[in-house]
């Protein structure tokens, strides 16, 4: 960056720069003079300087330039109101400010100006000076505003109430409203042409959100203070206080008080330029930055360098609608491609004998039978036409719970096995006709439901041929069960039939892995922990168990010593994987890109041991639990937990958690011999939003919701399965 030539009359003692602005070609600054009106100076690309006397009597607190060359040169505001410099003349607008505006912006045509005056956003016409509209809704002072790049009737604002909003000028309403993002106030904002909104907070954190159809999704969340310092003179206590933001393709430029930063929106890497003089104000337009020094009347400007990029440009895949990249790990599944199917079909057709057409003569000798009335020449006895098979029953949708499932159904209670071993994990089959449970010191057991129908019969349960598995999961098709944990590698077993009592041999074995493997991506993969990594294995599940095979295709590495558990979606194609590790962090993995998309540090006071993902990718939430007695509810659009539940007791024994199919309730086990059901929509409410499912004699270690019926199953250290339903 270099210092712009400043007129000598503005370098006198007492002069200072109060606001700056820039676009791709020009830079501008407002100078406060000791005994005269403030002036606005505009620098062009050839360093040609033009000065305009502002109509303000004291100080210009906000300044903005139009993105393109037009009749409007600059807009700004101060204690006396808003003004615009049009055709070389500065004139007031018809908006009187009760307090000095903290920010302002100009649209692409230069015909409209928006300014944040306290908690109100004022929009005026720069050509005739009349007021267009006022927007109210923020609960704190507006600190940043910006028109949408490239035009469009939208203005974005951020405020000290720690939220941002997008306003529709045509509809005269608020189009998008975010939740509270963090504890400190938001300081600056940028609005891209594709609808992305970048905001930064006073603690040095920045977010990029995608706004569409009245909603917003968090795309990027970075901590600017964690960037590597390129200057050895920088002190350890240097704070990153963002002053301005600007989009430049896949890079977000940040102008801070004593540095500039470039954030790669793909790899989330932050490159910092240190050693700059302290700035009181800054402005960023694309890759161009303008800074006003804090202790002298000097303005510096320059072009910022782009941030590092190690990954192909693009947003997070689970927020995008485009196809999976060709180099993605999800392209390495073992499913047959169309070309392979065509070759196999041609090979099968060659081996089959051609069938004669109906009514055609068959070249075979005629055989006369004495016991058959027909001589062989006439038509034989007409065969009865077989009736068509009845159509398959329609697929049942998940039942919406009419209330919390806390009413006990004692007729379905029963031990998991004859030895009454402790149960540590349970999961329903997709058709709700069985429950797979993992026991301590014994084989996994498949319990057929309804339990009252099979109680005291030989078909009540079926054991799998592996000992000491602590986690089980059932495929989406219901034909296979994966058992993991213990001393052996994860194994995939064929699901038992209606009369099967024991499944001895697995269909295939995985190379390695710990407890917690799950089916993923419509049964095309299995994912699970393996030491400090999360491994992705492609599987081919065939109707014939002898043809099943597995192949390791990707490994998500981390700095943690051990990955405790994973959660993923298997009912549809979703690249989202969530993993919890021993370093108390929760990581959001993007399987399409093959990398970690986000890391939530210190998610719990102790390492999380359980995760729960929704059944549908339409819900961008997941839950985590730890032995600190807290179940946290997370939203992918936010870096912080949106809710925490702590009415249950979990200080010693790990317990599982589960969402109801309707996403209204969240169930968890507890050490006080009960299961707890929380109302997700009433998080933080009184005790009437929590229900206890009593009846157990020991710790309730696992819970599972039925995918088709309004029913909750619980099991624990007493070795019994118990079922609960709604009151009505």
PyMOL commands that set and color helices and strands:
alter all, ss='L'
color gray80, all
select helices_A, chain A and resi 8-10+224-226+317-319+329-332+338-351+410-412+451-454+545-547+680-682+687-689
alter helices_A, ss='H'
color red, helices_A
select strands_A, chain A and resi 2-3+16-22+27-32+39-43+49-53+60-64+72-78+81-86+89-92+103-106+112-117+120-125+131-136+142-147+154-159+164-168+173-177+186-191+196-201+205-212+215-223+242-248+251-256+260-264+270-273+279-285+288-293+299-303+407-408+414-415+423-428+434-439+443-448+461-467+471-474+480-484+491-494+502-503+508-509+518-520+525-530+533-540+549-556+563-568+576-581+586-590+595-600+608-613+621-626+631-635+641-645+657-659+665-668+674-679+690-694+700-705+711-716+720-725
alter strands_A, ss='S'
color yellow, strands_A
deselect
rebuild
show_as cartoon
